[in-house]
Amino acid sequence: MSQTPHITQAMILAAGKGTRLRPLTLTTPKPLVEVGGQPLIVWHIKALKAAGITDIAINTSWLSDKLMSALGNGEQYGVTIHWSVEEGEPLETAGGIAKALREGALRSEPFILINGDVWSDYDLSGLTEYQLTADQRAHLLMIDNPVHNLKGDFAINNGLAGEQAVEGADKYTFAGISVVSPTLVQGIAEGQVAALAPLLKKAMLGFQVTAEVMQANWVDVGTAERLDDINQNLQIQGTTHHPGRP
């Protein structure tokens, strides 16, 4: 099968309202909530830059002016940020990706996709070498199930992701980090609100999604309690940047 070039672009999903982090997110966009002394989204930008990715699409909706003002065009981080602004209500994950592709914030080729509300010290450089096959829609990174998601999201059966695990196999939690083909969202209409999960599940039925378990620290910074926990842990470790990274 023909294969794609190495990954040279990424998208950070950052349009959510962060309702579980209110009242903090009533005045601060969720991506700008500080983790370890810097905005959560800056961790992602720096990790992508360290992996050699300098073209980064970011979608935004809630308090978009504040987010765009804080990050600008990305020059301060040595990257180029391509903004995709969703007016009114956010388009959700798949809708946001489709809009970014339609307006050119993302080129029509595979990209690294990161959920803006997770934190990890995972080295993304390995993903830049990942090559999707011609009929492959996505490659997902999974983690061992955290206490808030003990049942997991997806199983890995012979390298393929699926909703059901074969007998004796475990299910894992999707880490919110993946390599995605634009073909995954090709059926999303302009302005359509659509989530990514149903599209992934459909692609899994066609054996078009692969997965692996990543070995790294990871936190879903989705609640005030988990935000406090990670800040305390990073303070104890004295960590304000990815180990071994600028």
Backbone bond lengths (Angstrom), bond angles and torsions (degrees), N, CA, C in turn:
res aa  C-N    CA-C-N  psi(-1)  N-CA   C-N-CA  omega(-1)  CA-C   N-CA-C  phi
1 M - - - 1.462 - - 1.534 110.40 -
2 S 1.311 115.88 148.51 1.458 118.94 174.85 1.517 109.36 -71.40
3 Q 1.335 115.19 150.81 1.448 119.37 -177.03 1.521 110.58 -125.01
4 T 1.309 115.42 156.44 1.453 120.88 -178.55 1.525 110.25 -78.65
5 P 1.334 117.11 160.27 1.466 119.86 172.09 1.527 110.34 -65.40
6 H 1.306 116.69 171.36 1.452 119.94 175.59 1.531 109.84 -61.53
7 I 1.312 116.29 153.53 1.465 121.41 -176.02 1.525 110.40 -72.13
8 T 1.322 116.79 129.49 1.465 120.45 -177.93 1.528 113.11 -127.67
9 Q 1.335 117.31 7.08 1.461 120.04 -179.83 1.527 109.77 -144.41
10 A 1.318 115.20 164.50 1.464 120.72 -179.05 1.513 109.81 -147.16
11 M 1.328 115.10 161.96 1.460 121.21 172.15 1.519 108.93 -133.59
12 I 1.316 115.70 134.85 1.461 122.52 174.44 1.520 108.02 -108.48
13 L 1.323 116.21 122.49 1.469 121.00 179.23 1.530 109.01 -81.03
14 A 1.322 116.80 113.73 1.460 120.23 -171.17 1.526 112.91 -139.05
15 A 1.342 117.34 25.43 1.467 119.80 -174.25 1.521 113.78 -97.39
16 G 1.324 117.89 -3.74 1.464 120.14 -176.97 1.521 113.41 -69.19
17 K 1.321 115.20 159.49 1.466 120.72 -178.61 1.525 113.35 -85.04
18 G 1.330 117.08 -16.57 1.458 119.42 179.92 1.513 113.21 65.77
19 T 1.326 116.50 41.88 1.464 120.08 -174.43 1.528 113.32 -60.85
20 R 1.335 117.04 -30.34 1.470 119.21 -178.96 1.525 112.43 -73.98
21 L 1.328 116.52 -10.64 1.467 120.31 178.75 1.531 112.08 -104.99
22 R 1.315 116.27 11.16 1.464 118.47 176.18 1.529 110.08 -69.33
23 P 1.358 117.55 147.73 1.480 128.62 11.83 1.528 114.92 -85.29
24 L 1.325 117.91 -4.56 1.464 120.69 -177.75 1.524 111.86 -54.31
25 T 1.343 116.15 -42.94 1.459 119.90 -175.10 1.528 114.25 -86.38
26 L 1.314 117.24 6.42 1.468 119.47 173.32 1.524 110.53 -70.36
27 T 1.339 116.42 -27.99 1.462 120.82 -178.66 1.529 113.14 -122.06
28 T 1.326 116.50 -10.99 1.465 121.15 -179.33 1.523 109.54 -123.18
29 P 1.336 118.57 125.20 1.465 119.26 176.09 1.536 109.63 -58.10
30 K 1.314 117.15 139.35 1.461 120.42 -177.55 1.527 112.94 -51.69
31 P 1.337 119.86 -40.04 1.465 119.23 -179.62 1.532 113.94 -64.02
32 L 1.333 117.06 -18.85 1.465 120.01 -179.83 1.522 112.83 -94.40
33 V 1.323 117.83 -0.85 1.464 120.33 174.20 1.516 108.46 -60.43
34 E 1.324 116.82 132.92 1.460 120.07 -172.91 1.521 112.59 -82.07
35 V 1.319 113.87 133.97 1.463 122.97 174.26 1.524 106.83 -127.13
36 G 1.306 116.78 121.23 1.457 119.53 179.60 1.513 114.12 59.47
37 G 1.326 116.52 32.73 1.460 120.44 174.88 1.511 115.91 88.53
38 Q 1.351 118.10 3.65 1.454 119.50 175.96 1.527 109.08 -146.62
39 P 1.343 117.32 156.36 1.463 119.59 -179.31 1.523 111.83 -55.32
40 L 1.317 115.89 142.46 1.461 121.27 -178.68 1.525 111.63 -53.98
41 I 1.326 117.19 -43.19 1.457 120.12 -176.84 1.528 112.35 -67.23
42 V 1.328 116.74 -24.62 1.464 119.76 178.84 1.526 110.83 -68.66
43 W 1.334 117.22 -31.97 1.460 120.11 173.71 1.536 110.15 -57.11
44 H 1.326 116.16 -44.69 1.461 120.26 -179.42 1.527 111.34 -66.07
45 I 1.317 116.15 -44.04 1.463 120.19 -178.81 1.525 110.28 -61.83
46 K 1.321 116.94 -44.73 1.468 120.21 179.93 1.526 111.64 -66.37
47 A 1.337 116.62 -38.28 1.464 119.66 178.90 1.523 110.95 -65.77
48 L 1.329 116.78 -40.07 1.459 120.69 177.45 1.524 110.79 -65.47
49 K 1.324 116.82 -43.80 1.470 120.79 178.38 1.521 110.34 -60.54
50 A 1.340 117.25 -43.22 1.462 120.79 179.44 1.523 111.62 -62.97
51 A 1.347 116.47 -27.37 1.463 121.23 179.18 1.524 112.25 -87.49
52 G 1.323 116.66 -0.54 1.454 120.22 178.17 1.520 114.80 93.55
53 I 1.320 117.12 6.95 1.470 121.22 178.58 1.529 108.63 -93.83
54 T 1.325 116.91 116.77 1.467 120.00 -179.39 1.525 113.03 -117.50
55 D 1.329 117.76 -8.49 1.472 121.41 174.01 1.523 107.94 -99.25
56 I 1.334 116.45 109.79 1.460 120.93 -173.91 1.524 110.14 -128.20
57 A 1.326 116.43 120.74 1.462 121.80 173.25 1.525 108.30 -90.44
58 I 1.315 116.81 137.73 1.463 122.01 176.32 1.518 108.03 -132.38
59 N 1.342 116.65 124.93 1.466 118.17 174.41 1.525 109.06 -94.06
60 T 1.298 116.10 148.85 1.454 121.09 -176.83 1.520 110.00 -148.01
61 S 1.321 115.50 150.36 1.459 120.64 179.17 1.524 109.74 -145.78
62 W 1.323 116.58 -70.52 1.463 121.91 -178.91 1.530 110.63 -67.42
63 L 1.339 117.17 123.77 1.464 123.12 -179.79 1.535 111.08 53.27
64 S 1.323 115.29 40.98 1.458 120.34 -174.51 1.528 112.83 -61.34
65 D 1.336 117.44 -35.32 1.461 120.02 -179.10 1.524 110.96 -60.39
66 K 1.338 116.80 -40.28 1.466 120.59 -179.77 1.522 111.28 -66.78
67 L 1.321 116.54 -41.60 1.457 120.27 -179.30 1.523 110.89 -66.38
68 M 1.331 116.21 -45.66 1.460 120.02 -178.34 1.526 111.28 -67.83
69 S 1.315 116.80 -34.60 1.456 120.39 177.95 1.531 111.19 -66.58
70 A 1.326 116.17 -38.17 1.463 120.41 -178.10 1.527 112.62 -70.16
71 L 1.333 116.61 -37.71 1.466 120.34 -173.99 1.521 113.51 -99.94
72 G 1.326 116.51 -25.05 1.455 120.43 -179.73 1.515 112.63 59.02
73 N 1.324 115.68 -138.79 1.471 120.23 -179.01 1.526 112.18 -92.14
74 G 1.344 116.36 5.09 1.455 120.73 177.82 1.513 114.91 90.09
75 E 1.336 116.33 -3.34 1.462 120.29 -175.43 1.530 112.58 -57.10
76 Q 1.332 116.77 -36.55 1.471 119.93 -178.20 1.521 112.41 -64.24
77 Y 1.346 116.68 -18.48 1.465 121.21 179.23 1.528 112.28 -108.03
78 G 1.312 116.89 3.67 1.459 120.29 179.49 1.512 114.06 76.83
79 V 1.338 116.85 23.62 1.459 121.29 179.51 1.528 108.98 -129.80
80 T 1.332 115.40 171.48 1.459 121.11 173.29 1.518 108.46 -114.18
81 I 1.336 116.38 118.70 1.462 121.44 179.10 1.520 109.45 -95.38
82 H 1.316 115.01 128.10 1.465 121.83 176.33 1.526 107.10 -107.71
83 W 1.317 116.84 108.74 1.460 121.42 -174.49 1.520 112.04 -82.51
84 S 1.331 115.45 141.49 1.459 122.13 172.59 1.527 106.62 -128.06
85 V 1.324 115.95 104.88 1.462 121.67 -173.58 1.528 110.29 -93.64
86 E 1.322 115.74 124.71 1.465 121.41 178.14 1.522 108.69 -102.74
87 E 1.308 115.70 105.63 1.463 121.25 -179.12 1.527 109.83 -71.55
88 G 1.324 116.04 144.90 1.466 119.56 179.40 1.511 111.50 72.41
89 E 1.333 116.44 -135.80 1.453 120.69 -179.02 1.533 110.92 -75.74
90 P 1.346 116.83 140.69 1.472 119.80 177.94 1.525 111.59 -59.80
91 L 1.323 115.35 152.08 1.466 121.66 -177.26 1.529 112.75 -87.83
92 E 1.327 117.10 4.26 1.467 123.54 -173.96 1.526 110.14 66.26
93 T 1.322 115.12 -177.82 1.463 119.80 -167.36 1.527 114.06 -64.40
94 A 1.315 117.65 -55.75 1.466 119.90 -178.39 1.527 111.41 -67.20
95 G 1.329 116.96 -40.33 1.457 120.42 178.04 1.518 111.82 -61.92
96 G 1.327 116.04 -39.07 1.458 120.41 178.78 1.517 112.43 -66.67
97 I 1.333 116.30 -40.92 1.468 120.25 177.68 1.521 110.34 -63.94
98 A 1.329 116.37 -44.99 1.464 120.49 -179.01 1.530 111.05 -61.03
99 K 1.323 116.72 -39.73 1.466 120.32 179.20 1.530 110.54 -65.87
100 A 1.325 116.67 -44.04 1.465 120.50 179.64 1.524 111.11 -61.19
101 L 1.323 117.04 -38.76 1.462 120.94 177.09 1.522 111.00 -68.23
102 R 1.320 115.88 -42.76 1.464 120.66 -175.54 1.536 110.93 -64.01
103 E 1.323 116.56 -37.61 1.461 119.35 -175.92 1.528 113.28 -95.72
104 G 1.332 117.44 2.09 1.459 120.32 173.77 1.509 116.13 89.58
105 A 1.329 117.65 4.72 1.466 119.11 174.56 1.525 109.99 -65.72
106 L 1.339 115.76 -29.94 1.460 123.40 172.14 1.522 108.80 -116.12
107 R 1.334 116.46 136.23 1.462 119.66 172.16 1.523 109.23 -76.10
108 S 1.311 116.73 156.60 1.462 120.91 -177.32 1.531 110.77 -81.19
109 E 1.318 114.62 68.12 1.459 122.70 176.67 1.528 107.62 -154.01
110 P 1.329 118.72 162.31 1.465 120.39 -175.64 1.529 112.85 -56.04
111 F 1.316 115.41 152.03 1.458 121.31 -176.34 1.524 110.26 -147.83
112 I 1.323 115.72 157.74 1.458 121.51 171.30 1.525 107.45 -80.74
113 L 1.321 116.52 132.32 1.465 121.90 179.79 1.522 108.68 -117.04
114 I 1.334 116.43 130.46 1.462 121.66 -178.91 1.519 109.59 -128.41
115 N 1.313 116.93 128.37 1.461 120.83 171.77 1.525 108.18 -70.83
116 G 1.314 115.80 128.82 1.454 119.45 -174.48 1.508 115.35 -69.51
117 D 1.340 118.12 -11.66 1.464 119.45 -176.26 1.529 113.13 -105.35
118 V 1.336 117.32 20.25 1.458 119.95 172.02 1.525 109.02 -112.91
119 W 1.329 115.13 156.60 1.459 120.82 174.57 1.517 107.89 -126.21
120 S 1.325 116.19 138.76 1.457 119.99 177.33 1.515 109.68 -157.23
121 D 1.332 115.78 153.07 1.461 120.11 173.14 1.526 110.94 -101.31
122 Y 1.330 116.20 20.73 1.464 121.95 -179.93 1.531 110.58 -62.56
123 D 1.321 116.55 136.87 1.458 122.45 177.45 1.532 108.53 -81.40
124 L 1.320 116.69 111.73 1.466 121.67 -175.13 1.526 113.60 -78.55
125 S 1.309 117.49 -7.14 1.468 119.00 -174.24 1.526 112.17 -60.83
126 G 1.342 117.64 -31.88 1.453 120.07 178.09 1.516 112.71 -62.92
127 L 1.333 116.31 -34.30 1.466 119.69 -179.49 1.523 112.19 -69.66
128 T 1.327 117.57 -26.17 1.465 119.01 179.69 1.526 111.16 -67.11
129 E 1.327 116.77 -19.13 1.463 120.83 178.70 1.528 111.76 -94.22
130 Y 1.333 116.92 -5.06 1.456 119.33 -176.35 1.528 109.81 -72.08
131 Q 1.320 115.57 137.97 1.459 120.30 -179.93 1.531 109.88 -122.31
132 L 1.308 115.76 117.64 1.457 121.10 174.83 1.526 109.33 -74.73
133 T 1.323 116.72 139.33 1.456 119.65 173.91 1.531 109.09 -75.09
134 A 1.309 116.49 170.63 1.468 121.30 -172.92 1.523 112.91 -59.63
135 D 1.347 117.58 -33.51 1.465 119.80 -177.54 1.526 112.59 -104.38
136 Q 1.310 117.30 11.43 1.461 121.29 -178.22 1.521 110.45 -90.64
137 R 1.322 116.65 135.86 1.467 120.52 -177.05 1.531 113.08 -98.44
138 A 1.340 117.42 -30.97 1.461 119.13 -177.53 1.522 111.03 -164.98
139 H 1.324 114.46 158.27 1.461 122.54 171.72 1.521 106.85 -128.88
140 L 1.329 117.02 119.94 1.459 122.31 -172.65 1.524 112.02 -104.19
141 L 1.317 115.88 143.60 1.455 121.02 169.96 1.524 108.29 -97.26
142 M 1.322 115.87 133.39 1.464 122.41 -179.51 1.526 109.65 -117.36
143 I 1.333 114.64 160.71 1.460 120.30 174.24 1.524 108.29 -132.19
144 D 1.336 115.23 161.81 1.456 119.17 171.72 1.525 108.61 -61.11
145 N 1.314 117.40 144.94 1.462 121.04 -171.11 1.526 112.95 -64.66
146 P 1.339 116.78 126.58 1.462 120.58 174.04 1.528 109.97 -75.40
147 V 1.316 116.67 170.16 1.467 121.06 -175.07 1.525 111.71 -63.43
148 H 1.326 117.24 -26.04 1.475 118.94 -178.37 1.526 112.45 -87.77
149 N 1.336 117.53 3.20 1.462 120.28 178.18 1.531 109.52 -150.46
150 L 1.308 115.71 56.95 1.460 121.09 -171.67 1.533 113.40 -65.78
151 K 1.321 117.47 -24.66 1.467 119.72 -179.66 1.525 112.81 -81.62
152 G 1.326 116.49 -12.87 1.452 120.36 178.55 1.518 113.65 76.25
153 D 1.332 115.34 177.95 1.460 121.81 -178.97 1.527 112.06 -112.45
154 F 1.328 115.65 -52.39 1.459 120.44 -173.98 1.526 110.58 -137.19
155 A 1.315 114.67 155.60 1.455 121.38 174.32 1.530 109.22 -98.43
156 I 1.313 114.83 162.13 1.467 120.61 173.25 1.523 107.03 -120.69
157 N 1.318 115.71 113.55 1.457 122.00 -179.31 1.522 109.46 -117.15
158 N 1.339 115.79 106.30 1.469 120.60 -178.22 1.522 111.68 54.91
159 G 1.338 115.77 41.32 1.453 120.90 177.40 1.506 115.23 85.03
160 L 1.345 116.89 -7.82 1.459 120.81 179.22 1.520 110.67 -99.98
161 A 1.331 116.22 139.18 1.453 120.82 177.48 1.517 110.23 -84.11
162 G 1.325 116.69 142.71 1.457 121.06 178.06 1.508 110.96 -156.32
163 E 1.327 115.83 161.67 1.464 119.78 179.21 1.523 111.78 -73.52
164 Q 1.330 116.53 -30.81 1.458 120.86 -176.74 1.525 110.17 -109.89
165 A 1.332 115.07 135.72 1.457 120.37 178.04 1.528 109.98 -90.00
166 V 1.322 115.70 144.15 1.456 118.53 173.28 1.523 108.03 -68.63
167 E 1.320 117.00 162.08 1.456 121.62 -174.45 1.526 111.01 -54.85
168 G 1.322 114.42 126.63 1.456 120.13 177.89 1.515 114.84 87.77
169 A 1.327 117.58 -7.65 1.465 120.41 -178.91 1.531 110.59 -88.44
170 D 1.307 115.05 159.14 1.463 121.18 -179.84 1.524 110.69 -97.07
171 K 1.338 114.89 159.26 1.452 120.85 169.05 1.524 107.79 -106.04
172 Y 1.316 115.52 150.18 1.452 121.47 -176.77 1.528 109.78 -123.87
173 T 1.321 114.93 169.70 1.463 121.42 178.14 1.524 109.75 -98.68
174 F 1.322 116.20 131.38 1.460 120.78 176.63 1.522 108.97 -66.05
175 A 1.321 116.11 128.00 1.460 121.19 -174.54 1.525 113.72 -81.57
176 G 1.328 117.34 -5.72 1.463 119.18 -177.98 1.514 112.55 76.48
177 I 1.320 116.48 19.79 1.466 122.82 176.45 1.523 106.87 -130.13
178 S 1.325 116.79 129.87 1.472 119.35 -174.53 1.518 110.43 -159.23
179 V 1.334 113.93 168.66 1.464 121.86 167.63 1.518 105.57 -110.58
180 V 1.321 116.68 128.21 1.461 121.15 -172.13 1.526 110.94 -126.10
181 S 1.312 115.29 139.77 1.462 121.29 171.72 1.529 109.20 -90.65
182 P 1.326 118.15 139.23 1.473 119.90 176.22 1.518 113.54 -56.31
183 T 1.333 116.97 -23.13 1.460 119.85 -179.64 1.525 112.51 -64.61
184 L 1.328 117.01 -18.09 1.468 120.05 179.72 1.521 111.38 -63.03
185 V 1.330 118.12 -32.11 1.470 121.61 -175.71 1.525 111.73 -112.55
186 Q 1.327 117.97 17.17 1.461 119.80 -173.23 1.531 113.52 -64.68
187 G 1.339 117.71 -19.39 1.457 119.33 179.87 1.512 114.63 -91.37
188 I 1.325 117.52 1.97 1.472 121.08 -178.33 1.531 109.74 -80.51
189 A 1.319 115.75 124.77 1.466 120.40 -178.29 1.526 111.18 -78.55
190 E 1.314 116.43 161.30 1.458 121.64 178.93 1.530 110.02 -60.04
191 G 1.319 115.91 128.54 1.461 121.49 179.08 1.517 114.97 78.82
192 Q 1.325 117.76 1.49 1.472 120.64 -177.89 1.524 111.17 -74.61
193 V 1.332 115.97 133.49 1.464 121.47 173.57 1.527 107.51 -86.10
194 A 1.318 116.56 120.27 1.467 119.53 -174.91 1.515 110.67 -153.51
195 A 1.334 115.53 137.44 1.454 121.82 177.94 1.521 110.50 -89.15
196 L 1.319 116.13 157.00 1.456 121.49 -177.97 1.527 112.57 -80.75
197 A 1.336 116.96 -32.97 1.469 120.23 -173.55 1.526 113.69 -54.76
198 P 1.345 120.29 -46.94 1.469 119.13 179.48 1.528 112.79 -61.16
199 L 1.329 117.00 -33.96 1.461 120.12 179.16 1.526 110.70 -69.71
200 L 1.323 115.73 -39.24 1.462 119.30 177.39 1.523 110.84 -64.39
201 K 1.330 116.15 -42.92 1.469 119.79 -179.02 1.524 111.23 -63.96
202 K 1.322 116.23 -38.57 1.466 119.59 177.99 1.532 110.32 -65.04
203 A 1.345 115.54 -42.41 1.462 119.65 179.54 1.529 111.07 -66.22
204 M 1.329 116.66 -32.66 1.464 120.42 177.82 1.529 111.39 -62.66
205 L 1.320 115.68 -36.03 1.463 119.42 178.73 1.529 111.71 -63.29
206 G 1.326 115.70 -26.43 1.457 120.70 177.88 1.515 113.05 -96.25
207 F 1.348 116.34 13.38 1.470 122.32 179.24 1.523 111.80 57.88
208 Q 1.334 115.43 40.58 1.463 120.76 -175.80 1.527 113.34 -110.85
209 V 1.344 117.08 9.21 1.456 121.03 -179.90 1.525 109.06 -128.14
210 T 1.321 116.55 125.12 1.457 121.84 175.68 1.526 109.50 -104.65
211 A 1.326 116.16 168.85 1.456 119.50 -178.19 1.515 110.50 -157.86
212 E 1.317 114.95 158.24 1.458 122.30 173.95 1.526 108.82 -147.46
213 V 1.323 115.89 156.37 1.464 121.10 177.15 1.518 108.20 -90.93
214 M 1.320 116.80 124.74 1.459 119.75 -179.22 1.522 110.59 -91.03
215 Q 1.325 115.16 149.47 1.449 121.97 178.28 1.527 108.34 -108.42
216 A 1.320 116.37 97.58 1.463 120.84 -177.51 1.521 108.53 -169.08
217 N 1.306 115.80 163.61 1.458 120.48 172.25 1.525 108.57 -74.48
218 W 1.323 115.68 141.48 1.474 119.91 -174.47 1.519 109.11 -153.69
219 V 1.328 115.44 140.07 1.465 121.50 176.65 1.520 108.99 -143.51
220 D 1.329 116.23 135.03 1.454 121.57 168.91 1.523 106.30 -86.32
221 V 1.339 115.71 105.07 1.465 120.17 -176.15 1.525 108.35 -84.81
222 G 1.324 115.84 63.20 1.455 119.57 -173.19 1.510 114.89 -103.62
223 T 1.329 116.94 -11.20 1.459 120.23 -179.44 1.523 109.41 -132.83
224 A 1.330 115.59 160.19 1.461 120.25 179.62 1.526 111.07 -61.08
225 E 1.328 116.34 -35.83 1.466 119.84 -179.71 1.519 111.48 -64.69
226 R 1.336 116.90 -45.31 1.465 119.52 -179.75 1.525 111.18 -70.14
227 L 1.330 117.34 -32.02 1.465 120.77 175.15 1.527 110.11 -63.15
228 D 1.318 116.92 -44.95 1.467 120.82 177.89 1.521 110.97 -62.30
229 D 1.324 115.82 -41.98 1.470 120.23 -178.27 1.522 111.73 -61.60
230 I 1.320 116.77 -47.10 1.456 118.29 -177.09 1.526 111.42 -68.86
231 N 1.320 117.16 -36.51 1.462 119.42 177.77 1.520 111.26 -64.54
232 Q 1.323 116.92 -39.02 1.460 120.19 177.26 1.524 110.69 -65.75
233 N 1.321 116.59 -43.50 1.463 120.50 -179.36 1.527 111.93 -64.42
234 L 1.330 116.52 -42.59 1.454 119.52 -179.94 1.521 111.46 -68.82
235 Q 1.332 116.18 -32.82 1.464 119.58 177.15 1.523 110.43 -66.76
236 I 1.320 115.97 -41.25 1.467 120.51 178.33 1.530 110.41 -62.51
237 Q 1.347 115.36 -40.74 1.467 120.40 -178.91 1.527 112.42 -78.15
238 G 1.340 115.76 -13.83 1.463 119.11 -175.81 1.512 112.31 68.40
239 T 1.327 115.75 29.93 1.462 121.40 -175.68 1.526 110.54 -101.35
240 T 1.347 115.95 119.71 1.457 119.77 173.25 1.526 110.98 -123.50
241 H 1.342 115.42 7.77 1.467 119.74 174.60 1.519 108.18 -155.66
242 H 1.318 115.48 168.27 1.460 119.20 179.06 1.509 110.12 -62.83
243 P 1.342 118.97 133.30 1.457 121.00 177.98 1.529 111.16 -54.44
244 G 1.337 115.09 129.63 1.454 119.12 177.61 1.511 114.20 79.38
245 R 1.348 116.26 6.31 1.460 119.03 -178.12 1.513 109.65 -121.41
246 P 1.320 117.13 157.41 1.466 119.80 179.60 1.514 111.83 -68.73
